[in-house]
Amino acid sequence: MAAELKQILASAIRMNSANGLTGGLVFNRKFFGQVLEGDQTAVMQTFSRIHKDRRHKDIVIVEKTQVGERLFGAWSMGYAGNTELFKALCEEYGRAGEFDPRRMSGPHLTAFILALVTKEENFASSQKVAEASAEV
């Protein structure tokens, strides 16, 4: 799974950078949660590509909204994995230590992902993909 996650992160960073997108990604070995920001057409094209990728299944859009300012502007794809911080934030966000993005509202999921990628010391950016994926 680590090799596959590394490929997903590398692809996300490469494609997001090329398309002017930013965002955050979390993973706990069961679920991915992702926020994408940028031009609506580029976001929808990226979502379409994700949806067609056979590695992904049961994809759900929790929220689609326009924002005035990007929250994840520092990351072409910030990443946080299943760490002690992840578990602590699950508790803080009222999920009893379990991450299930299907049971979260859009704003709640966005805040959760933002908290993780900004607080996680091992977040991935274009220069840290290998380090972050090695910890999965």
N, C-alpha and C positions, 0 to 999 in steps of 0.2 A: 504493500500500500504506500510506503514512503516514496518509492520511485514514481508511482503514478501521481501522488500529490505533488512531487517536485515538478513533474511535467505540466500539471495543471497550473501551478503557480508561475512557472516560467512562461507558459503560453499566455496566461492572464496578464502578466507584466508586459510582455512584448506587445501583445495586441492592444492592451489598454493605452500604453504609451503612444503607439502609432495612431490610435483613434481619439486621443485627447480625453480619455476616461480616467477617473480615479475611483477608489473604492476600498472596501475592506472585506476580508474573508476569514471565517472561523470554521473550525472542524473539530469534532470530538469522536471520530471513528465511526459515528453513526449518521450524523447530519452535517451538512454544510450550511452555513448562513452567509449570504453575500449582499453587499450594497454596491451598486454601480451608480456613478455620477457622471454627468456630461451631457452632450448634445443628445436630444431625444432619439434621433435617427440612429446615432452610433450606439446608444444604449440598447435599443431594440434589435439592431443587427447583432450585437454581442449576445443578447439573450437568445436570439434565434439560433445562433451558433452553439451556445451552451445546450439548448433544448435538443438539438439534433445529435449531440455527442452521446454515443451509446454508454459511456461511463456514468452518465447522469440519468436518474430516473425519479419519478414522483416529484417533479419540479413544481413549486408553488410560488406565485408572485404574491408576496404578503402586502406590498403597497407599491403603487406607482404614483409619484407626485413630482411636481416641479418645485425646486428650491431656489432661493435667491443667491445663496452662497454655499459652496462646497464644504462639507465637513471633513472629507478625506483628501483634501487637496495636496497633502504632502506625499501621498502614496499612489503609485499607479496600481498597486494592489497590496494594501497592508494585510498581514497575515498574523493570526494568533491561533495556537493549537491548544490541546487539552492539558493545561498546566495547572499548578496550584492557584494561580491568579484566575484562570478560567473557572475553576470550581468555586472560588470565593465570590466571583461576580455572579455566578449562577445563583448562589445563596442570596446575594444582595438584590438581585432582580426577581426574587421570589419563585425560583424554579427548583428548589429543594435539591440542588446539586446536579440537576439534569438539564441539558440543553436540547430543546425541541423547538425549532423555529416555527413550526406549524401552530404552536400554541402561544405565539407572541404577536402583538400588534406591530404594525410597521414602525412607528416611532420607538417602541420598546426594543425591537430587534436592532434598529439603527443605533440607538444609544448603547446597547449591549456590545455590539461589534466595535463601535467607536471607542468605548472604554477599554476593550481588550487590546485593540491595535495601538492605542496611545500609551497604555500602561505596560504592555508586554515588552520586555527588554529584547526579545528575540523576534520582533516583527520583521517581516520580509519587505524589502523594497527591491528595486532592480539590482542592487548590489548584494543583497542578503538572501537570495533564494536558496542557495545550497545550505546555508547554516540553519535556516528555519525548517526546511523540509527534513533535515537530518535528525531533528528532534521529535518527529512524529512517531 
